[in-house]
Amino acid sequence: MQIAGAGPIEWRKSSFSGGNSGGGGNCVEMAVLPDDRIAVRNSKNPDAGMVLFTRSEMAAWFEGVRAGEFDDLA
């Protein structure tokens, strides 16, 4: 997937995703866009689109993850 006027997006995946060799590859990928927003997509269906967040939105979400607020979802 491309963003108009930007070069290729460099997606990053967690080393905990399991990979493609038997681990299932259950993961999301994240990338920093040229306008400094954070893009998130499903690694199993990368062409389905992406969700965009500001850095402050992502920081708030990461704080919640670290505090265990989403542990029941895993």
Secondary structure in CASP SS format (residue, H / E / C, confidence):
PFRMAT SS
TARGET T0000
AUTHOR 0000-0000-0000
METHOD secondary structure of the structure
MODEL  1
M C 1.00
Q C 1.00
I C 1.00
A C 1.00
G C 1.00
A C 1.00
G C 1.00
P C 1.00
I C 1.00
E C 1.00
W C 1.00
R E 1.00
K E 1.00
S C 1.00
S C 1.00
F C 1.00
S C 1.00
G C 1.00
G C 1.00
N C 1.00
S C 1.00
G C 1.00
G C 1.00
G C 1.00
G C 1.00
N C 1.00
C C 1.00
V E 1.00
E E 1.00
M E 1.00
A E 1.00
V E 1.00
L C 1.00
P C 1.00
D C 1.00
D C 1.00
R C 1.00
I E 1.00
A E 1.00
V E 1.00
R E 1.00
N E 1.00
S C 1.00
K C 1.00
N C 1.00
P H 1.00
D H 1.00
A H 1.00
G C 1.00
M C 1.00
V E 1.00
L E 1.00
F E 1.00
T C 1.00
R H 1.00
S H 1.00
E H 1.00
M H 1.00
A H 1.00
A H 1.00
W H 1.00
F H 1.00
E H 1.00
G H 1.00
V H 1.00
R H 1.00
A C 1.00
G C 1.00
E C 1.00
F C 1.00
D H 1.00
D H 1.00
L H 1.00
A C 1.00
END
